Amino acid sequence: MLKKMNIFLILKFACAAAVVITSIFSLAYTGNNRLVSLFTQLFLSLMFLFSGISEFKTNRKTYAIVSFSVSLFAAIVFISTLLLRKG
């Protein structure tokens, strides 16, 4: 089974697990969780990036373009939130 899974699929599931863990942590510990929110946005962006790469490799270009677009949007939100935090 591991031979059929490519590295991008494994990375996508690892990032999805990280998104779930950081989201649960954010819900469990209320308060000022801006740092946890940043990590959630980062892992969400990476998850959609790896999803887009794996969709592109399987010749599903429409899904790949949508995944890349969502990944770009999540990365822009991550960067803008990071810059607003510094300022």
N, CA, C and O atoms as a GROMACS GRO file, in nm:
protein
  348
    1MET      N    1   0.081  -0.119   0.000
    1MET     CA    2   0.000   0.000   0.000
    1MET      C    3   0.086   0.126   0.000
    1MET      O    4   0.050   0.225  -0.064
    2LEU      N    5   0.197   0.124   0.071
    2LEU     CA    6   0.282   0.242   0.074
    2LEU      C    7   0.350   0.267  -0.059
    2LEU      O    8   0.389   0.380  -0.088
    3LYS      N    9   0.366   0.164  -0.140
    3LYS     CA   10   0.431   0.184  -0.269
    3LYS      C   11   0.341   0.261  -0.365
    3LYS      O   12   0.390   0.331  -0.454
    4LYS      N   13   0.209   0.248  -0.350
    4LYS     CA   14   0.117   0.320  -0.437
    4LYS      C   15   0.101   0.466  -0.397
    4LYS      O   16   0.063   0.548  -0.480
    5MET      N   17   0.129   0.499  -0.271
    5MET     CA   18   0.115   0.637  -0.225
    5MET      C   19   0.239   0.716  -0.262
    5MET      O   20   0.352   0.671  -0.240
    6ASN      N   21   0.218   0.832  -0.319
    6ASN     CA   22   0.333   0.915  -0.351
    6ASN      C   23   0.362   1.009  -0.235
    6ASN      O   24   0.283   1.018  -0.141
    7ILE      N   25   0.473   1.077  -0.240
    7ILE     CA   26   0.518   1.160  -0.129
    7ILE      C   27   0.425   1.278  -0.107
    7ILE      O   28   0.408   1.322   0.007
    8PHE      N   29   0.364   1.332  -0.215
    8PHE     CA   30   0.276   1.447  -0.199
    8PHE      C   31   0.146   1.410  -0.128
    8PHE      O   32   0.089   1.491  -0.056
    9LEU      N   33   0.101   1.287  -0.148
    9LEU     CA   34  -0.018   1.241  -0.077
    9LEU      C   35   0.011   1.226   0.072
    9LEU      O   36  -0.072   1.261   0.156
   10ILE      N   37   0.128   1.175   0.105
   10ILE     CA   38   0.166   1.161   0.245
   10ILE      C   39   0.182   1.298   0.310
   10ILE      O   40   0.139   1.318   0.424
   11LEU      N   41   0.244   1.392   0.238
   11LEU     CA   42   0.260   1.528   0.291
   11LEU      C   43   0.126   1.598   0.306
   11LEU      O   44   0.106   1.675   0.400
   12LYS      N   45   0.033   1.571   0.215
   12LYS     CA   46  -0.101   1.630   0.224
   12LYS      C   47  -0.172   1.581   0.349
   12LYS      O   48  -0.234   1.660   0.420
   13PHE      N   49  -0.164   1.452   0.378
   13PHE     CA   50  -0.227   1.398   0.498
   13PHE      C   51  -0.158   1.447   0.625
   13PHE      O   52  -0.224   1.468   0.727
   14ALA      N   53  -0.028   1.464   0.621
   14ALA     CA   54   0.044   1.516   0.738
   14ALA      C   55   0.003   1.661   0.766
   14ALA      O   56  -0.016   1.699   0.881
   15CYS      N   57  -0.010   1.741   0.660
   15CYS     CA   58  -0.054   1.880   0.679
   15CYS      C   59  -0.200   1.886   0.724
   15CYS      O   60  -0.237   1.972   0.803
   16ALA      N   61  -0.282   1.795   0.674
   16ALA     CA   62  -0.422   1.790   0.718
   16ALA      C   63  -0.430   1.756   0.866
   16ALA      O   64  -0.512   1.812   0.939
   17ALA      N   65  -0.346   1.664   0.911
   17ALA     CA   66  -0.342   1.630   1.053
   17ALA      C   67  -0.295   1.750   1.136
   17ALA      O   68  -0.346   1.774   1.245
   18ALA      N   69  -0.198   1.823   1.085
   18ALA     CA   70  -0.150   1.942   1.156
   18ALA      C   71  -0.258   2.049   1.163
   18ALA      O   72  -0.270   2.118   1.265
   19VAL      N   73  -0.337   2.064   1.057
   19VAL     CA   74  -0.447   2.161   1.058
   19VAL      C   75  -0.551   2.121   1.162
   19VAL      O   76  -0.600   2.206   1.236
   20VAL      N   77  -0.584   1.994   1.168
   20VAL     CA   78  -0.682   1.947   1.267
   20VAL      C   79  -0.629   1.967   1.409
   20VAL      O   80  -0.703   2.012   1.496
   21ILE      N   81  -0.504   1.935   1.433
   21ILE     CA   82  -0.446   1.948   1.567
   21ILE      C   83  -0.441   2.095   1.610
   21ILE      O   84  -0.478   2.127   1.723
   22THR      N   85  -0.396   2.184   1.522
   22THR     CA   86  -0.389   2.325   1.559
   22THR      C   87  -0.528   2.385   1.575
   22THR      O   88  -0.547   2.475   1.657
   23SER      N   89  -0.625   2.338   1.498
   23SER     CA   90  -0.762   2.388   1.513
   23SER      C   91  -0.822   2.343   1.646
   23SER      O   92  -0.888   2.421   1.713
   24ILE      N   93  -0.798   2.218   1.683
   24ILE     CA   94  -0.847   2.169   1.812
   24ILE      C   95  -0.779   2.243   1.927
   24ILE      O   96  -0.843   2.276   2.026
   25PHE      N   97  -0.650   2.269   1.913
   25PHE     CA   98  -0.578   2.344   2.015
   25PHE      C   99  -0.634   2.485   2.028
   25PHE      O  100  -0.647   2.537   2.139
   26SER      N  101  -0.667   2.546   1.916
   26SER     CA  102  -0.723   2.681   1.917
   26SER      C  103  -0.861   2.683   1.983
   26SER      O  104  -0.895   2.778   2.052
   27LEU      N  105  -0.939   2.579   1.961
   27LEU     CA  106  -1.071   2.572   2.024
   27LEU      C  107  -1.062   2.536   2.172
   27LEU      O  108  -1.143   2.584   2.252
   28ALA      N  109  -0.967   2.454   2.208
   28ALA     CA  110  -0.956   2.408   2.346
   28ALA      C  111  -0.904   2.518   2.438
   28ALA      O  112  -0.951   2.531   2.551
   29TYR      N  113  -0.809   2.596   2.390
   29TYR     CA  114  -0.750   2.701   2.471
   29TYR      C  115  -0.789   2.836   2.413
   29TYR      O  116  -0.725   2.887   2.321
   30THR      N  117  -0.895   2.893   2.468
   30THR     CA  118  -0.943   3.021   2.417
   30THR      C  119  -0.852   3.132   2.467
   30THR      O  120  -0.774   3.114   2.560
   31GLY      N  121  -0.863   3.245   2.404
   31GLY     CA  122  -0.780   3.358   2.440
   31GLY      C  123  -0.712   3.412   2.315
   31GLY      O  124  -0.769   3.407   2.206
   32ASN      N  125  -0.594   3.463   2.331
   32ASN     CA  126  -0.520   3.521   2.220
   32ASN      C  127  -0.440   3.412   2.150
   32ASN      O  128  -0.326   3.384   2.188
   33ASN      N  129  -0.499   3.351   2.049
   33ASN     CA  130  -0.436   3.240   1.976
   33ASN      C  131  -0.394   3.280   1.836
   33ASN      O  132  -0.414   3.205   1.741
   34ARG      N  133  -0.337   3.398   1.822
   34ARG     CA  134  -0.299   3.443   1.688
   34ARG      C  135  -0.184   3.361   1.632
   34ARG      O  136  -0.176   3.340   1.511
   35LEU      N  137  -0.095   3.315   1.716
   35LEU     CA  138   0.017   3.233   1.669
   35LEU      C  139  -0.032   3.098   1.620
   35LEU      O  140   0.015   3.047   1.518
   36VAL      N  141  -0.126   3.040   1.692
   36VAL     CA  142  -0.184   2.912   1.650
   36VAL      C  143  -0.260   2.930   1.519
   36VAL      O  144  -0.258   2.842   1.433
   37SER      N  145  -0.327   3.043   1.505
   37SER     CA  146  -0.398   3.072   1.381
   37SER      C  147  -0.302   3.085   1.263
   37SER      O  148  -0.334   3.044   1.151
   38LEU      N  149  -0.185   3.142   1.288
   38LEU     CA  150  -0.084   3.152   1.182
   38LEU      C  151  -0.038   3.014   1.136
   38LEU      O  152  -0.025   2.988   1.016
   39PHE      N  153  -0.013   2.926   1.232
   39PHE     CA  154   0.029   2.790   1.195
   39PHE      C  155  -0.081   2.715   1.122
   39PHE      O  156  -0.053   2.637   1.031
   40THR      N  157  -0.206   2.739   1.160
   40THR     CA  158  -0.317   2.675   1.091
   40THR      C  159  -0.323   2.722   0.945
   40THR      O  160  -0.343   2.641   0.855
   41GLN      N  161  -0.307   2.851   0.923
   41GLN     CA  162  -0.309   2.904   0.786
   41GLN      C  163  -0.191   2.850   0.704
   41GLN      O  164  -0.206   2.819   0.586
   42LEU      N  165  -0.075   2.840   0.767
   42LEU     CA  166   0.043   2.788   0.697
   42LEU      C  167   0.022   2.643   0.655
   42LEU      O  168   0.048   2.607   0.540
   43PHE      N  169  -0.025   2.559   0.747
   43PHE     CA  170  -0.045   2.418   0.714
   43PHE      C  171  -0.160   2.399   0.616
   43PHE      O  172  -0.157   2.307   0.534
   44LEU      N  173  -0.261   2.486   0.622
   44LEU     CA  174  -0.370   2.480   0.526
   44LEU      C  175  -0.321   2.514   0.385
   44LEU      O  176  -0.359   2.449   0.288
   45SER      N  177  -0.237   2.614   0.375
   45SER     CA  178  -0.179   2.651   0.246
   45SER      C  179  -0.093   2.539   0.190
   45SER      O  180  -0.101   2.507   0.072
   46LEU      N  181  -0.010   2.479   0.276
   46LEU     CA  182   0.074   2.369   0.230
   46LEU      C  183  -0.007   2.246   0.190
   46LEU      O  184   0.027   2.176   0.095
   47MET      N  185  -0.116   2.221   0.263
   47MET     CA  186  -0.201   2.107   0.231
   47MET      C  187  -0.262   2.122   0.092
   47MET      O  188  -0.263   2.027   0.014
   48PHE      N  189  -0.312   2.241   0.061
   48PHE     CA  190  -0.370   2.262  -0.071
   48PHE      C  191  -0.262   2.265  -0.180
   48PHE      O  192  -0.289   2.226  -0.294
   49LEU      N  193  -0.142   2.310  -0.148
   49LEU     CA  194  -0.033   2.306  -0.245
   49LEU      C  195   0.003   2.163  -0.281
   49LEU      O  196   0.016   2.130  -0.399
   50PHE      N  197   0.019   2.078  -0.180
   50PHE     CA  198   0.051   1.937  -0.206
   50PHE      C  199  -0.065   1.865  -0.275
   50PHE      O  200  -0.043   1.776  -0.357
   51SER      N  201  -0.186   1.905  -0.242
   51SER     CA  202  -0.302   1.847  -0.310
   51SER      C  203  -0.303   1.886  -0.457
   51SER      O  204  -0.333   1.803  -0.543
   52GLY      N  205  -0.271   2.011  -0.486
   52GLY     CA  206  -0.264   2.056  -0.625
   52GLY      C  207  -0.156   1.985  -0.704
   52GLY      O  208  -0.175   1.953  -0.822
   53ILE      N  209  -0.042   1.962  -0.642
   53ILE     CA  210   0.066   1.892  -0.710
   53ILE      C  211   0.027   1.748  -0.741
   53ILE      O  212   0.053   1.698  -0.850
   54SER      N  213  -0.036   1.682  -0.643
   54SER     CA  214  -0.075   1.543  -0.668
   54SER      C  215  -0.188   1.534  -0.771
   54SER      O  216  -0.193   1.438  -0.848
   55GLU      N  217  -0.279   1.632  -0.772
   55GLU     CA  218  -0.384   1.633  -0.875
   55GLU      C  219  -0.325   1.661  -1.013
   55GLU      O  220  -0.370   1.605  -1.112
   56PHE      N  221  -0.224   1.748  -1.018
   56PHE     CA  222  -0.161   1.779  -1.146
   56PHE      C  223  -0.087   1.657  -1.202
   56PHE      O  224  -0.084   1.635  -1.323
   57LYS      N  225  -0.027   1.579  -1.112
   57LYS     CA  226   0.045   1.459  -1.156
   57LYS      C  227  -0.049   1.351  -1.210
   57LYS      O  228  -0.009   1.269  -1.292
   58THR      N  229  -0.175   1.351  -1.163
   58THR     CA  230  -0.273   1.253  -1.211
   58THR      C  231  -0.358   1.308  -1.325
   58THR      O  232  -0.461   1.250  -1.358
   59ASN      N  233  -0.315   1.418  -1.386
   59ASN     CA  234  -0.379   1.480  -1.503
   59ASN      C  235  -0.522   1.527  -1.477
   59ASN      O  236  -0.606   1.523  -1.566
   60ARG      N  237  -0.549   1.572  -1.356
   60ARG     CA  238  -0.676   1.639  -1.324
   60ARG      C  239  -0.645   1.787  -1.308
   60ARG      O  240  -0.634   1.838  -1.197
   61LYS      N  241  -0.632   1.853  -1.421
   61LYS     CA  242  -0.583   1.990  -1.422
   61LYS      C  243  -0.682   2.089  -1.362
   61LYS      O  244  -0.640   2.189  -1.304
   62THR      N  245  -0.812   2.064  -1.376
   62THR     CA  246  -0.911   2.156  -1.320
   62THR      C  247  -0.902   2.158  -1.169
   62THR      O  248  -0.902   2.265  -1.108
   63TYR      N  249  -0.894   2.041  -1.108
   63TYR     CA  250  -0.881   2.032  -0.962
   63TYR      C  251  -0.747   2.089  -0.915
   63TYR      O  252  -0.738   2.147  -0.807
   64ALA      N  253  -0.645   2.071  -0.997
   64ALA     CA  254  -0.513   2.123  -0.962
   64ALA      C  255  -0.514   2.276  -0.961
   64ALA      O  256  -0.457   2.338  -0.871
   65ILE      N  257  -0.578   2.336  -1.059
   65ILE     CA  258  -0.585   2.482  -1.064
   65ILE      C  259  -0.664   2.536  -0.946
   65ILE      O  260  -0.626   2.638  -0.887
   66VAL      N  261  -0.772   2.470  -0.911
   66VAL     CA  262  -0.851   2.513  -0.794
   66VAL      C  263  -0.769   2.499  -0.667
   66VAL      O  264  -0.771   2.588  -0.582
   67SER      N  265  -0.697   2.390  -0.653
   67SER     CA  266  -0.614   2.370  -0.533
   67SER      C  267  -0.501   2.471  -0.525
   67SER      O  268  -0.471   2.522  -0.417
   68PHE      N  269  -0.438   2.500  -0.638
   68PHE     CA  270  -0.333   2.601  -0.640
   68PHE      C  271  -0.388   2.739  -0.606
   68PHE      O  272  -0.323   2.818  -0.536
   69SER      N  273  -0.509   2.770  -0.654
   69SER     CA  274  -0.570   2.899  -0.624
   69SER      C  275  -0.602   2.913  -0.476
   69SER      O  276  -0.576   3.017  -0.416
   70VAL      N  277  -0.657   2.809  -0.417
   70VAL     CA  278  -0.687   2.812  -0.273
   70VAL      C  279  -0.558   2.819  -0.193
   70VAL      O  280  -0.552   2.888  -0.091
   71SER      N  281  -0.455   2.749  -0.237
   71SER     CA  282  -0.326   2.754  -0.169
   71SER      C  283  -0.266   2.895  -0.175
   71SER      O  284  -0.211   2.943  -0.076
   72LEU      N  285  -0.278   2.959  -0.289
   72LEU     CA  286  -0.227   3.096  -0.304
   72LEU      C  287  -0.304   3.191  -0.213
   72LEU      O  288  -0.245   3.278  -0.149
   73PHE      N  289  -0.436   3.176  -0.207
   73PHE     CA  290  -0.517   3.261  -0.121
   73PHE      C  291  -0.480   3.240   0.026
   73PHE      O  292  -0.466   3.338   0.100
   74ALA      N  293  -0.465   3.116   0.068
   74ALA     CA  294  -0.429   3.089   0.207
   74ALA      C  295  -0.289   3.142   0.239
   74ALA      O  296  -0.264   3.188   0.350
   75ALA      N  297  -0.198   3.135   0.143
   75ALA     CA  298  -0.063   3.189   0.164
   75ALA      C  299  -0.066   3.341   0.176
   75ALA      O  300   0.006   3.398   0.257
   76ILE      N  301  -0.150   3.406   0.096
   76ILE     CA  302  -0.163   3.552   0.105
   76ILE      C  303  -0.221   3.592   0.240
   76ILE      O  304  -0.177   3.689   0.301
   77VAL      N  305  -0.321   3.517   0.288
   77VAL     CA  306  -0.378   3.545   0.420
   77VAL      C  307  -0.273   3.523   0.528
   77VAL      O  308  -0.264   3.602   0.622
   78PHE      N  309  -0.194   3.418   0.515
   78PHE     CA  310  -0.088   3.390   0.613
   78PHE      C  311   0.014   3.504   0.616
   78PHE      O  312   0.052   3.551   0.723
   79ILE      N  313   0.059   3.547   0.499
   79ILE     CA  314   0.160   3.653   0.493
   79ILE      C  315   0.106   3.786   0.542
   79ILE      O  316   0.174   3.859   0.614
   80SER      N  317  -0.018   3.818   0.504
   80SER     CA  318  -0.075   3.945   0.548
   80SER      C  319  -0.100   3.945   0.699
   80SER      O  320  -0.080   4.047   0.765
   81THR      N  321  -0.141   3.832   0.754
   81THR     CA  322  -0.160   3.821   0.899
   81THR      C  323  -0.025   3.830   0.970
   81THR      O  324  -0.015   3.890   1.078
   82LEU      N  325   0.076   3.772   0.912
   82LEU     CA  326   0.210   3.778   0.971
   82LEU      C  327   0.263   3.920   0.971
   82LEU      O  328   0.323   3.964   1.069
   83LEU      N  329   0.241   3.993   0.862
   83LEU     CA  330   0.287   4.131   0.854
   83LEU      C  331   0.208   4.222   0.946
   83LEU      O  332   0.264   4.316   1.002
   84LEU      N  333   0.079   4.196   0.962
   84LEU     CA  334  -0.001   4.277   1.053
   84LEU      C  335   0.038   4.252   1.198
   84LEU      O  336   0.027   4.340   1.283
   85ARG      N  337   0.082   4.132   1.225
   85ARG     CA  338   0.123   4.099   1.362
   85ARG      C  339   0.251   4.174   1.399
   85ARG      O  340   0.268   4.218   1.513
   86LYS      N  341   0.341   4.188   1.302
   86LYS     CA  342   0.468   4.258   1.329
   86LYS      C  343   0.445   4.407   1.352
   86LYS      O  344   0.512   4.470   1.434
   87GLY      N  345   0.349   4.462   1.277
   87GLY     CA  346   0.326   4.608   1.281
   87GLY      C  347   0.242   4.654   1.390
   87GLY      O  348   0.216   4.774   1.402
   0.00000   0.00000   0.00000
